[in-house]
Amino acid sequence: MTTTMTSVDDLFDVDEVRAVAEQVMPAPYRDFVNNKGMEKTLHDDIGAWSSIHLRPRALVDVRDVDTSVTVLGDRISMPIITAPFVGSSFVHPEGEVATARGAMAAGTITTLSMNGTCTPEEVGAVAPGHYWQQLYCVRDREVVRDVVARAVASGASALCLTVDLPVMPAFPRPMREAMAELFQRWSSDEHAMYVVRDYRDKPFGSTFPDAGVTWADLEWLRGLSDLPLILKGVIRPEDALLARDSGAAAIIVSNHAGQGLRSSQPVAHALPSIVDAVGSEIEIYADSGIRSGADVLRALALGARSVLVGRPVLWGLAAGGADGVERVLRILRDELAEVMAITGAATIEDIDASVLAPRAS
Ligand SMILES: Cc1cc2nc3c(=O)[nH]c(=O)nc-3n(C[C@H](O)[C@H](O)[C@H](O)COP(=O)(O)O)c2cc1C
């Protein structure tokens, strides 16, 4: 891949988008995104998806393939939603607003990180009704209350509480060095997380994760708004059942793509037992290591209703702002449509476990 490329439309797959993006990403952020020095869990996730063999279906009328799906009652063009991620402003001056624009242009939902640079108001203005607000239940609950109120006022359609990082993990040296450089940049207004910038009068530590949050706190959180609550970062079936019993509308089966618990079970391996446990009582989404339309189909065949994608979207943002995000989402959608056609699924509802080859003994 060379820098002579003039348009993101020339980019053919996620690997090509990544190659362009990595030429322009600041080195410490690229290292952070790549989990430098602790790549194994992400590697296992990617490998677990790609090791699932698919089976084609013969002679089905697939002239019209429809990839649209509903999530929490909202119809979107593809079962692919942008995951929340911190640091967008390092790769594009419009940050999360550009991601939201790209997602809207592609007909899907964007999720704003509570650690994002752009605010709920800015993202809600470009993606009203198609924006989910990610939350950490930070130490000062008034901050959580205020962010929820701002999200509601800005047109968010769901809240997404991340439940897999009660503490910041101790990263190995290459990640620590990258993070140390990034923290320098986060201290400037240009890159500051809005939750730090907008609540800077609060005592130090107010916006740090609260390691004491439990299931008992969810009732309080649900009481802050009428928005459906999604729990992000569930890996065990017993937690999926607790999520259901706590009134969550959906869960995201996720291991934070290797940035949380190292050596976590891959999502592709965790998903089936979660689907068995909660069935269709709540919606189930999946993320971590989805890199192609075939991976999306695999996740759906295992019982997910939709996936979220993080790094591919971030690479799209770096490669071409909103256009790059739209491009990467369209690449994944077109790949999904193609693999649906070859496996005999004209609609998302036609995808089932029969497409998955039994594991060779
Ligand atoms: C650079 C980066 C920053 C992230 N920041 C957040 C965040 O602020 N909140 C959160 O819930 N998840 C965060 N995540 C996790 C993503 O939301 C998502 O779970 C993960 O990236 C999905 O895997 P993928 O990148 O392989 O698609 C981050 C991931 C990356 C790579």
The ligand as an SDF file (V2000), in Angstrom:
LIG
                    3D

 31 33  0  0  0  0  0  0  0  0999 V2000
   -8.2820    2.1710   21.0840 C   0  0  0  0  0  0  0  0  0  0  0  0
   -9.4510    1.5660   21.7800 C   0  0  0  0  0  0  0  0  0  0  0  0
  -10.1620    2.2980   22.7120 C   0  0  0  0  0  0  0  0  0  0  0  0
  -11.2720    1.7440   23.3560 C   0  0  0  0  0  0  0  0  0  0  0  0
  -11.9840    2.5160   24.2320 N   0  0  0  0  0  0  0  0  0  0  0  0
  -13.1030    2.0060   24.7970 C   0  0  0  0  0  0  0  0  0  0  0  0
  -13.9200    2.8020   25.6540 C   0  0  0  0  0  0  0  0  0  0  0  0
  -13.6510    3.9660   25.8890 O   0  0  0  0  0  0  0  0  0  0  0  0
  -15.0160    2.2210   26.2200 N   0  0  0  0  0  0  0  0  0  0  0  0
  -15.3550    0.9090   25.9640 C   0  0  0  0  0  0  0  0  0  0  0  0
  -16.3650    0.4200   26.4810 O   0  0  0  0  0  0  0  0  0  0  0  0
  -14.6160    0.1590   25.1250 N   0  0  0  0  0  0  0  0  0  0  0  0
  -13.5180    0.6560   24.5380 C   0  0  0  0  0  0  0  0  0  0  0  0
  -12.7890   -0.1070   23.6730 N   0  0  0  0  0  0  0  0  0  0  0  0
  -13.2690   -1.4450   23.3170 C   0  0  0  0  0  0  0  0  0  0  0  0
  -14.1940   -1.3670   22.1150 C   0  0  0  0  0  0  0  0  0  0  0  0
  -15.3980   -0.7080   22.4100 O   0  0  0  0  0  0  0  0  0  0  0  0
  -14.5750   -2.7550   21.5840 C   0  0  0  0  0  0  0  0  0  0  0  0
  -15.0420   -3.5650   22.6440 O   0  0  0  0  0  0  0  0  0  0  0  0
  -13.4150   -3.4580   20.8920 C   0  0  0  0  0  0  0  0  0  0  0  0
  -12.5530   -2.5450   20.2770 O   0  0  0  0  0  0  0  0  0  0  0  0
  -13.9870   -4.3830   19.8410 C   0  0  0  0  0  0  0  0  0  0  0  0
  -12.9860   -5.1290   19.2390 O   0  0  0  0  0  0  0  0  0  0  0  0
  -12.3160   -4.7560   17.8200 P   0  0  0  0  0  0  0  0  0  0  0  0
  -11.5420   -3.5140   18.0190 O   0  0  0  0  0  0  0  0  0  0  0  0
  -11.4460   -5.9290   17.5480 O   0  0  0  0  0  0  0  0  0  0  0  0
  -13.4470   -4.5990   16.8240 O   0  0  0  0  0  0  0  0  0  0  0  0
  -11.6630    0.4150   23.0510 C   0  0  0  0  0  0  0  0  0  0  0  0
  -10.9300   -0.3150   22.1190 C   0  0  0  0  0  0  0  0  0  0  0  0
   -9.8430    0.2420   21.4820 C   0  0  0  0  0  0  0  0  0  0  0  0
   -9.0960   -0.5690   20.4660 C   0  0  0  0  0  0  0  0  0  0  0  0
  1  2  1  0
  2  3  1  0
  2 30  2  0
  3  4  2  0
  4  5  1  0
  4 28  1  0
  5  6  2  0
  6  7  1  0
  6 13  1  0
  7  8  2  0
  7  9  1  0
  9 10  1  0
 10 11  2  0
 10 12  1  0
 12 13  2  0
 13 14  1  0
 14 15  1  0
 14 28  1  0
 15 16  1  0
 16 17  1  0
 16 18  1  0
 18 19  1  0
 18 20  1  0
 20 21  1  0
 20 22  1  0
 22 23  1  0
 23 24  1  0
 24 25  2  0
 24 26  1  0
 24 27  1  0
 28 29  2  0
 29 30  1  0
 30 31  1  0
M  END
$$$$
